[in-house]
Every structure is written in C-alpha cells, then in structure tokens.
Amino acid sequence: MNERRKAFKLLVAVLSIADARRRERFCVDGCGHWWHSLSSLA
C-alpha cells in the first residue's frame, strides 16, 4: 500500500476518534448536525 493511502487512513481514524470524543463532551443532550447521520445515509 502506498504511503499516501496509509496516511489518509490514519487521518480518517484520528478524526473519527476526535469526533467521538467531541460528541461525548458537547453533544450529550443530542445534536441536529447533519454529519452525525452520515452512517445512516450509506
């Protein structure tokens, strides 16, 4: 696998962890952000 693909996968993984932590902290009472529903759109 080339280095750019590895770097992209790592970036996506880090951002997903950061988003999960942000949701736990700031979206405890629920949010209406459209990007929280991306997995249900696929």
N, CA, C and O atoms as a GROMACS GRO file, in nm:
protein
  168
    1MET      N    1   0.086  -0.117   0.000
    1MET     CA    2   0.000   0.000   0.000
    1MET      C    3   0.091   0.124   0.000
    1MET      O    4   0.192   0.128   0.070
    2ASN      N    5   0.054   0.221  -0.078
    2ASN     CA    6   0.142   0.338  -0.083
    2ASN      C    7   0.125   0.427   0.040
    2ASN      O    8   0.027   0.416   0.113
    3GLU      N    9   0.221   0.513   0.060
    3GLU     CA   10   0.227   0.595   0.182
    3GLU      C   11   0.111   0.695   0.192
    3GLU      O   12   0.064   0.723   0.302
    4ARG      N   13   0.066   0.746   0.080
    4ARG     CA   14  -0.047   0.841   0.085
    4ARG      C   15  -0.174   0.773   0.134
    4ARG      O   16  -0.250   0.831   0.211
    5ARG      N   17  -0.197   0.652   0.089
    5ARG     CA   18  -0.316   0.578   0.132
    5ARG      C   19  -0.308   0.549   0.282
    5ARG      O   20  -0.408   0.563   0.353
    6LYS      N   21  -0.192   0.509   0.329
    6LYS     CA   22  -0.174   0.484   0.472
    6LYS      C   23  -0.198   0.611   0.553
    6LYS      O   24  -0.265   0.608   0.656
    7ALA      N   25  -0.143   0.722   0.506
    7ALA     CA   26  -0.160   0.849   0.576
    7ALA      C   27  -0.306   0.890   0.578
    7ALA      O   28  -0.355   0.941   0.680
    8PHE      N   29  -0.377   0.870   0.467
    8PHE     CA   30  -0.518   0.905   0.462
    8PHE      C   31  -0.599   0.820   0.559
    8PHE      O   32  -0.684   0.872   0.630
    9LYS      N   33  -0.573   0.690   0.563
    9LYS     CA   34  -0.645   0.602   0.656
    9LYS      C   35  -0.617   0.641   0.800
    9LYS      O   36  -0.708   0.638   0.884
   10LEU      N   37  -0.494   0.678   0.830
   10LEU     CA   38  -0.460   0.721   0.965
   10LEU      C   39  -0.533   0.851   1.000
   10LEU      O   40  -0.585   0.865   1.110
   11LEU      N   41  -0.537   0.944   0.907
   11LEU     CA   42  -0.608   1.070   0.929
   11LEU      C   43  -0.756   1.046   0.956
   11LEU      O   44  -0.812   1.105   1.048
   12VAL      N   45  -0.819   0.960   0.879
   12VAL     CA   46  -0.960   0.929   0.899
   12VAL      C   47  -0.982   0.865   1.036
   12VAL      O   48  -1.078   0.898   1.106
   13ALA      N   49  -0.892   0.776   1.076
   13ALA     CA   50  -0.904   0.712   1.207
   13ALA      C   51  -0.891   0.813   1.320
   13ALA      O   52  -0.968   0.810   1.416
   14VAL      N   53  -0.794   0.903   1.309
   14VAL     CA   54  -0.773   1.005   1.413
   14VAL      C   55  -0.893   1.098   1.420
   14VAL      O   56  -0.939   1.132   1.530
   15LEU      N   57  -0.944   1.140   1.306
   15LEU     CA   58  -1.060   1.230   1.305
   15LEU      C   59  -1.184   1.160   1.362
   15LEU      O   60  -1.265   1.225   1.427
   16SER      N   61  -1.198   1.032   1.337
   16SER     CA   62  -1.314   0.960   1.389
   16SER      C   63  -1.306   0.950   1.541
   16SER      O   64  -1.409   0.960   1.609
   17ILE      N   65  -1.186   0.929   1.596
   17ILE     CA   66  -1.169   0.927   1.741
   17ILE      C   67  -1.198   1.064   1.800
   17ILE      O   68  -1.267   1.076   1.902
   18ALA      N   69  -1.146   1.168   1.736
   18ALA     CA   70  -1.170   1.305   1.784
   18ALA      C   71  -1.319   1.339   1.780
   18ALA      O   72  -1.370   1.403   1.872
   19ASP      N   73  -1.388   1.296   1.675
   19ASP     CA   74  -1.531   1.325   1.665
   19ASP      C   75  -1.609   1.251   1.773
   19ASP      O   76  -1.702   1.307   1.832
   20ALA      N   77  -1.571   1.126   1.801
   20ALA     CA   78  -1.639   1.051   1.907
   20ALA      C   79  -1.621   1.120   2.042
   20ALA      O   80  -1.715   1.130   2.120
   21ARG      N   81  -1.500   1.166   2.069
   21ARG     CA   82  -1.475   1.237   2.195
   21ARG      C   83  -1.551   1.368   2.202
   21ARG      O   84  -1.603   1.404   2.307
   22ARG      N   85  -1.559   1.440   2.090
   22ARG     CA   86  -1.632   1.566   2.086
   22ARG      C   87  -1.781   1.542   2.111
   22ARG      O   88  -1.846   1.619   2.183
   23ARG      N   89  -1.833   1.436   2.051
   23ARG     CA   90  -1.976   1.404   2.071
   23ARG      C   91  -2.005   1.374   2.217
   23ARG      O   92  -2.106   1.418   2.272
   24GLU      N   93  -1.914   1.297   2.281
   24GLU     CA   94  -1.933   1.263   2.423
   24GLU      C   95  -1.934   1.389   2.509
   24GLU      O   96  -2.006   1.396   2.609
   25ARG      N   97  -1.855   1.486   2.472
   25ARG     CA   98  -1.839   1.606   2.554
   25ARG      C   99  -1.944   1.713   2.525
   25ARG      O  100  -2.001   1.771   2.618
   26PHE      N  101  -1.970   1.741   2.398
   26PHE     CA  102  -2.054   1.854   2.362
   26PHE      C  103  -2.194   1.817   2.312
   26PHE      O  104  -2.282   1.903   2.306
   27CYS      N  105  -2.216   1.693   2.278
   27CYS     CA  106  -2.345   1.654   2.220
   27CYS      C  107  -2.418   1.553   2.307
   27CYS      O  108  -2.494   1.470   2.257
   28VAL      N  109  -2.396   1.561   2.436
   28VAL     CA  110  -2.458   1.466   2.528
   28VAL      C  111  -2.610   1.474   2.522
   28VAL      O  112  -2.677   1.372   2.526
   29ASP      N  113  -2.662   1.594   2.512
   29ASP     CA  114  -2.808   1.613   2.510
   29ASP      C  115  -2.868   1.601   2.371
   29ASP      O  116  -2.987   1.625   2.352
   30GLY      N  117  -2.786   1.563   2.274
   30GLY     CA  118  -2.834   1.548   2.137
   30GLY      C  119  -2.798   1.668   2.052
   30GLY      O  120  -2.788   1.781   2.100
   31CYS      N  121  -2.780   1.642   1.926
   31CYS     CA  122  -2.744   1.746   1.829
   31CYS      C  123  -2.824   1.723   1.701
   31CYS      O  124  -2.874   1.613   1.676
   32GLY      N  125  -2.836   1.826   1.624
   32GLY     CA  126  -2.904   1.814   1.496
   32GLY      C  127  -2.810   1.826   1.378
   32GLY      O  128  -2.854   1.848   1.265
   33HIS      N  129  -2.680   1.811   1.404
   33HIS     CA  130  -2.585   1.823   1.294
   33HIS      C  131  -2.605   1.712   1.192
   33HIS      O  132  -2.618   1.595   1.228
   34TRP      N  133  -2.607   1.748   1.065
   34TRP     CA  134  -2.632   1.651   0.958
   34TRP      C  135  -2.522   1.546   0.950
   34TRP      O  136  -2.549   1.433   0.909
   35TRP      N  137  -2.400   1.581   0.987
   35TRP     CA  138  -2.290   1.485   0.971
   35TRP      C  139  -2.294   1.375   1.076
   35TRP      O  140  -2.222   1.275   1.062
   36HIS      N  141  -2.375   1.389   1.180
   36HIS     CA  142  -2.390   1.281   1.276
   36HIS      C  143  -2.469   1.166   1.217
   36HIS      O  144  -2.465   1.054   1.270
   37SER      N  145  -2.540   1.190   1.110
   37SER     CA  146  -2.625   1.088   1.048
   37SER      C  147  -2.566   1.030   0.921
   37SER      O  148  -2.636   0.963   0.846
   38LEU      N  149  -2.440   1.054   0.894
   38LEU     CA  150  -2.380   1.006   0.770
   38LEU      C  151  -2.383   0.854   0.759
   38LEU      O  152  -2.407   0.801   0.650
   39SER      N  153  -2.360   0.783   0.869
   39SER     CA  154  -2.358   0.637   0.862
   39SER      C  155  -2.496   0.581   0.829
   39SER      O  156  -2.506   0.475   0.769
   40SER      N  157  -2.602   0.650   0.868
   40SER     CA  158  -2.736   0.602   0.837
   40SER      C  159  -2.776   0.632   0.693
   40SER      O  160  -2.871   0.574   0.641
   41LEU      N  161  -2.704   0.724   0.627
   41LEU     CA  162  -2.734   0.756   0.488
   41LEU      C  163  -2.674   0.654   0.391
   41LEU      O  164  -2.724   0.637   0.280
   42ALA      N  165  -2.568   0.588   0.433
   42ALA     CA  166  -2.498   0.495   0.343
   42ALA      C  167  -2.570   0.364   0.325
   42ALA      O  168  -2.522   0.277   0.253
   0.00000   0.00000   0.00000
